[in-house]
Amino acid sequence: QVQLVESGGGLVQPGGSLRLSCAASGRIFSINTMRWYRQAPGKERSLVADITIGGSTNYADSVKGRFTISRDSTRNTLYLQMNTLKPEDTAVYYCNADLKYGSSWYWGQGTQVTVSS
């Protein structure tokens, strides 16, 4: 199957930047769309951004213009560049991927992002 391992989370001040990484292993050649979700305490998990094999991207309105999603096929890695971070960006961020065949979604373990002064 597919395993996703995230890194890059941490504590930053408002206005700062972080880059999250998600390393994929397993059936990497079967991966289709990849996504970043986030979940704040007491709130529903929501989509932050996604990127297709062809490179098309989609962003939540709350992060549009500040976050950039990308993928590096040579390293089997998904990235989320987060700029101009706000306290409301504080959440656990999860990497997600679906496959070209089948209906299963795969998730990383989540990485904590805290934006606070």
KABELFEN-V461073 format. One record per residue. N is the residue number from 1. RES is the residue in one letter. SS is DSSP state (hx for helix, st for strand, lp for the rest). PHI is phi in whole degrees, -180 to 180 (* if undefined). Layout:
<<N;RES;SS;PHI> <N;RES;SS;PHI>>
This chain:
<<1;Q;lp;*> <2;V;st;-124> <3;Q;st;-116> <4;L;st;-124> <5;V;st;-125> <6;E;st;-98> <7;S;st;-156> <8;G;lp;106> <9;G;lp;-70> <10;G;st;167> <11;L;st;-105> <12;V;st;-137> <13;Q;lp;-83> <14;P;lp;-53> <15;G;lp;90> <16;G;lp;-82> <17;S;lp;-133> <18;L;st;-143> <19;R;st;-123> <20;L;st;-91> <21;S;st;-124> <22;C;st;-136> <23;A;st;-92> <24;A;st;-103> <25;S;st;-143> <26;G;st;100> <27;R;lp;-81> <28;I;hx;-65> <29;F;hx;-77> <30;S;hx;-97> <31;I;st;-69> <32;N;st;-106> <33;T;st;-78> <34;M;st;-120> <35;R;st;-143> <36;W;st;-115> <37;Y;st;-114> <38;R;st;-144> <39;Q;st;-144> <40;A;lp;-91> <41;P;lp;-55> <42;G;lp;76> <43;K;lp;-119> <44;E;lp;-74> <45;R;lp;-63> <46;S;st;-134> <47;L;st;-74> <48;V;st;-95> <49;A;st;-165> <50;D;st;-141> <51;I;st;-147> <52;T;lp;-90> <53;I;lp;-59> <54;G;lp;-75> <55;G;lp;96> <56;S;lp;-69> <57;T;st;-122> <58;N;st;-143> <59;Y;st;-131> <60;A;lp;-65> <61;D;lp;-58> <62;S;lp;-69> <63;V;lp;-117> <64;K;lp;-59> <65;G;lp;89> <66;R;lp;-112> <67;F;st;-107> <68;T;st;-134> <69;I;st;-99> <70;S;st;-152> <71;R;st;-140> <72;D;st;-116> <73;S;lp;-66> <74;T;lp;-68> <75;R;lp;-111> <76;N;lp;53> <77;T;st;-131> <78;L;st;-104> <79;Y;st;-126> <80;L;st;-136> <81;Q;st;-86> <82;M;st;-116> <83;N;lp;-116> <84;T;lp;48> <85;L;lp;-66> <86;K;lp;-119> <87;P;hx;-54> <88;E;hx;-71> <89;D;hx;-80> <90;T;lp;-61> <91;A;st;-177> <92;V;st;-88> <93;Y;st;-103> <94;Y;st;-118> <95;C;st;-87> <96;N;st;-139> <97;A;st;-149> <98;D;st;-115> <99;L;st;-107> <100;K;lp;-65> <101;Y;lp;-127> <102;G;lp;92> <103;S;lp;-122> <104;S;lp;-76> <105;W;st;-108> <106;Y;st;-117> <107;W;st;-130> <108;G;lp;-79> <109;Q;lp;-80> <110;G;lp;93> <111;T;st;-135> <112;Q;st;-80> <113;V;st;-118> <114;T;st;-122> <115;V;st;-114> <116;S;lp;-156> <117;S;lp;-97>>
